[in-house]
Amino acid sequence: MPSRASIGVAAVAVAAGLWGMDALIRRPLAQATEPATIVLGEHVVLVAVLLPVVVAALPAVWRAGPSYVAAAVVIGAGSSALATILFTQAFVDGDPVTPVVLQKVQPLIAVSLAAVMLGERPRPRFGLFLAGGVIGTWLMAFPSPFDVSLHGSAPVLYALAAAALWALGTVLGRFLALELPFEQVTALRFVFGLPAAFAAALVLGAPLTASLHDELFIALLALVTGLVALLLYYYGLQRTTASVASIAELAFPVVAIAVGYFAFDATLTATQVAGVALTSLVVLVLPRRGPALVAAPETAPAYAGS
């Protein structure tokens, strides 16, 4: 019978796989609707659906202490809204390659933050999974993986900041999930993300609403790759370490590249296929081997209530 930790790793991987399917809806939707409008609409739908949970989650996180409130705000406003804006801005101000290259440091940042903030201690064999995941995603990302260059200081800073915020979101998600039910953690992400998404839409000059047709697809996007995926994700983070979860999240690019190939006629080079194979192997083996790769306390750190 699978262990609690193995189930947690698998749940994170399935959630990441659902995020990888996001493009099936988001890509055609974004052709007619501003990205900031889509993000705002998603948050409105999700807060409305989770309103009964929000009512319980807000006082619960307040009682847990200032550290938990701060973590919830960072996850919602930073890791959800601001990171997406920074990553998008890196593409706008730079080239298509630089943000993708620097996003590959996210697992490295997550492992480092988990060690400092949560007391997680990866064992030596964890390095094999980390290296395999980083190398695999690098090969997947670029048709010519050995001929890649970075351009511009601003895009580099934007992309690094986005990667750091996403990594911080994984670590703080684990931090919250050790104290609160996973459904409350999910609700807090959306309720604190909503004002940030609203502010982003205003700053970027995006419409606050879309057409009725697009609003229906925004709702579908919110429920499938938003609500279902994040409920699974935080369910998993209650049961596995942030370090291992950061590797399980690599199911996202594997599924995303498969969607691009089968749904949008993308072409893959031999090295990209090799990257898909290597990353898939890492993610598939992780639920069985991953729980033993990192030593971590089963309760929140002692400073949590400070």
C-alpha positions in Angstrom: 0.0 0.0 0.0 1.4 3.4 -0.9 2.7 5.5 2.0 1.2 8.9 3.0 4.3 10.6 1.5 4.1 8.7 -1.7 0.5 9.7 -2.2 1.5 13.3 -1.5 4.2 13.2 -4.2 1.8 11.7 -6.7 -0.9 14.3 -5.9 1.6 17.1 -6.6 2.6 15.5 -9.9 -1.0 15.1 -11.0 -1.7 18.7 -10.1 1.3 19.9 -12.1 0.1 17.7 -15.0 -3.3 19.5 -14.9 -1.4 22.9 -15.1 0.3 21.5 -18.2 -3.0 21.1 -19.9 -3.8 24.8 -19.2 -2.8 25.8 -22.7 -5.7 23.8 -24.2 -8.1 26.5 -22.9 -5.8 29.5 -22.1 -4.1 29.8 -25.4 -7.2 30.2 -27.6 -8.7 32.3 -24.9 -5.7 34.7 -24.8 -6.1 35.5 -28.5 -9.3 37.5 -27.7 -8.9 38.4 -24.0 -6.0 40.2 -22.1 -4.0 37.8 -19.8 -4.6 40.1 -16.8 -8.4 40.0 -17.5 -8.2 36.2 -17.6 -6.3 36.0 -14.3 -8.7 38.4 -12.6 -11.7 36.4 -13.8 -10.2 33.2 -12.6 -9.7 34.6 -9.1 -13.3 36.0 -9.0 -14.7 32.6 -9.9 -12.5 30.7 -7.4 -13.2 33.0 -4.5 -16.9 32.8 -5.2 -16.9 29.0 -5.3 -14.7 28.7 -2.2 -16.5 31.4 -0.2 -17.7 29.0 2.6 -14.1 27.8 2.9 -12.8 31.4 2.9 -15.1 32.3 5.8 -13.4 29.6 7.9 -9.9 30.0 6.5 -9.4 33.7 7.3 -10.0 33.5 11.0 -8.0 30.2 11.1 -4.9 31.8 9.5 -5.2 34.8 11.8 -5.3 32.6 14.9 -2.3 30.6 13.6 -0.1 33.7 13.9 1.5 36.6 11.9 4.0 34.2 10.1 1.1 32.3 8.6 -0.8 35.4 7.6 2.4 36.7 5.9 2.9 33.4 4.1 -0.7 33.4 2.8 -0.3 37.0 1.5 3.0 36.1 -0.2 1.5 33.0 -1.9 -1.6 34.8 -3.1 -0.2 38.2 -4.1 3.4 37.2 -4.9 3.7 33.7 -6.1 0.3 33.8 -7.9 -0.1 37.3 -9.3 3.2 39.2 -9.2 5.3 36.2 -10.4 3.1 35.8 -13.5 3.4 39.5 -14.3 7.2 39.5 -13.9 7.6 36.4 -16.0 5.4 37.9 -18.8 7.3 41.2 -18.6 10.6 39.3 -19.0 9.2 38.2 -22.4 8.0 41.7 -23.3 11.4 43.4 -22.5 13.7 40.6 -23.7 13.9 37.6 -25.9 11.9 34.4 -25.7 14.9 32.4 -24.4 16.1 34.3 -21.3 13.0 33.8 -19.1 12.7 30.1 -19.9 16.4 29.5 -19.2 16.2 31.3 -15.8 13.0 29.6 -14.8 15.0 26.4 -14.6 16.6 27.6 -11.4 13.3 27.3 -9.6 13.8 23.8 -8.1 17.3 24.9 -6.9 15.8 27.9 -5.2 13.0 25.9 -3.7 15.4 23.3 -2.2 17.6 26.0 -0.7 14.6 27.9 0.8 13.1 24.6 2.2 16.4 23.9 3.9 16.6 27.4 5.5 12.9 27.9 6.3 11.5 24.4 6.9 14.6 22.5 8.1 14.5 20.1 5.2 17.7 18.2 4.7 18.0 16.5 1.3 20.0 13.2 1.4 22.8 12.7 -1.2 20.6 10.6 -3.6 18.2 13.5 -3.9 20.8 15.2 -6.0 20.3 12.6 -8.7 16.6 13.4 -9.0 17.3 17.2 -8.9 20.0 17.0 -11.5 17.9 14.7 -13.7 14.9 17.0 -13.5 16.9 20.2 -14.2 18.7 18.6 -17.1 15.6 17.1 -18.5 13.6 20.4 -18.5 16.6 22.2 -20.0 16.7 19.7 -22.9 12.9 20.0 -23.3 12.9 23.8 -23.4 15.3 24.4 -26.2 15.6 22.9 -29.7 19.4 23.6 -29.5 20.1 23.2 -25.8 23.9 23.6 -26.1 23.6 27.0 -27.9 21.7 29.2 -25.6 22.5 32.8 -24.5 20.9 35.4 -22.2 20.1 39.0 -23.3 19.5 42.1 -21.2 19.8 42.8 -17.5 16.1 43.7 -16.9 14.6 40.5 -18.3 17.2 38.5 -16.3 16.1 40.2 -13.1 12.4 39.8 -13.9 12.7 36.1 -14.7 14.9 35.4 -11.6 12.4 37.2 -9.4 9.5 35.2 -10.9 11.4 31.9 -10.3 12.2 32.9 -6.7 8.5 33.8 -6.0 7.3 30.5 -7.4 9.8 28.6 -5.4 8.9 30.6 -2.3 5.3 29.7 -3.0 6.1 26.0 -2.9 7.9 26.3 0.4 5.3 28.6 2.1 2.6 26.3 0.8 4.2 23.4 2.7 4.6 25.7 5.7 0.8 26.6 5.7 -0.2 23.0 4.9 1.5 21.8 8.1 -0.9 24.0 10.1 -4.1 24.4 8.1 -6.4 22.0 6.1 -5.4 21.9 2.4 -8.7 23.3 1.3 -8.2 26.4 3.5 -4.7 26.9 2.1 -6.2 26.7 -1.4 -8.8 29.3 -0.5 -6.3 31.6 1.0 -4.2 31.6 -2.1 -7.1 32.8 -4.1 -8.6 35.3 -1.6 -5.2 37.1 -1.3 -4.5 36.7 -5.0 -7.8 38.5 -5.9 -6.8 42.0 -4.9 -3.4 41.6 -6.5 -5.0 40.4 -9.7 -7.4 43.4 -9.6 -4.5 45.8 -9.1 -2.6 44.2 -11.9 -5.5 44.6 -14.3 -5.8 48.3 -13.4 -2.0 48.9 -13.7 -1.8 47.2 -17.1 -5.0 48.8 -18.4 -6.7 45.5 -19.0 -10.5 45.3 -19.1 -12.1 44.0 -15.9 -14.5 41.8 -17.7 -14.6 39.7 -20.9 -17.3 38.7 -23.3 -19.9 36.2 -22.0 -18.4 33.5 -24.2 -14.9 34.1 -22.8 -16.2 34.4 -19.2 -17.6 30.9 -19.5 -14.2 29.6 -20.6 -12.5 31.5 -17.9 -14.8 29.8 -15.4 -13.9 26.4 -16.9 -10.2 27.3 -16.7 -10.5 28.4 -13.1 -12.3 25.2 -12.0 -10.2 22.6 -13.8 -6.6 23.9 -13.9 -7.2 26.2 -10.9 -9.4 24.7 -8.3 -9.0 21.0 -8.9 -5.3 21.3 -9.5 -4.5 23.4 -6.5 -6.7 21.3 -4.1 -4.6 18.3 -5.2 -1.4 20.3 -4.9 -2.0 21.4 -1.3 -3.3 18.0 -0.4 0.0 16.7 -1.6 2.1 19.4 0.1 0.6 18.3 3.5 2.1 14.8 2.9 5.5 15.5 1.2 8.4 17.9 1.6 8.7 21.1 -0.4 12.0 19.8 -1.9 10.5 16.7 -3.3 7.3 18.6 -4.4 9.5 21.0 -6.4 10.7 18.0 -8.5 7.2 16.5 -8.8 6.1 19.8 -10.3 8.2 19.0 -13.3 5.2 17.0 -14.6 4.0 20.4 -15.7 6.5 21.0 -18.6 6.2 17.3 -19.6 2.4 17.6 -20.1 2.7 21.1 -21.5 5.1 20.0 -24.2 2.9 17.0 -25.0 -0.1 19.4 -25.4 1.9 21.5 -27.7 2.9 18.5 -29.8 -0.5 16.8 -30.1 -2.9 19.9 -29.9 -0.9 22.7 -31.5 1.4 20.8 -34.0 4.6 21.8 -32.3 7.7 20.0 -33.5 10.3 18.4 -31.3 14.0 17.8 -31.8 15.8 14.7 -30.7 17.2 16.4 -27.6 13.7 17.6 -26.7 12.4 14.1 -26.9 15.3 13.0 -24.7 14.4 15.7 -22.2 10.8 14.5 -22.1 11.9 10.9 -21.5 14.4 11.9 -18.8 12.0 14.2 -16.9 9.1 11.7 -17.2 11.4 9.0 -15.7 12.3 11.3 -12.8 8.6 12.2 -12.1 7.4 8.6 -12.4 10.0 7.2 -10.0 9.7 10.0 -7.5 6.5 8.8 -5.7 8.3 5.6 -4.8 11.7 6.9 -4.0 11.1 10.5 -3.2 9.9 10.3 0.4 13.1 8.8 1.6 15.3 11.4 -0.2 14.7 14.3 2.2 14.6 14.4 6.0 12.2 17.0 7.4 10.2 17.7 10.6 6.5 16.7 10.4 5.4 19.9 12.2 5.8 23.6 11.4 9.1 25.3 12.4 9.4 26.7 15.9 9.4 30.3 14.7 6.0 29.8 13.0 4.0 31.6 15.6 6.3 34.5 16.0 
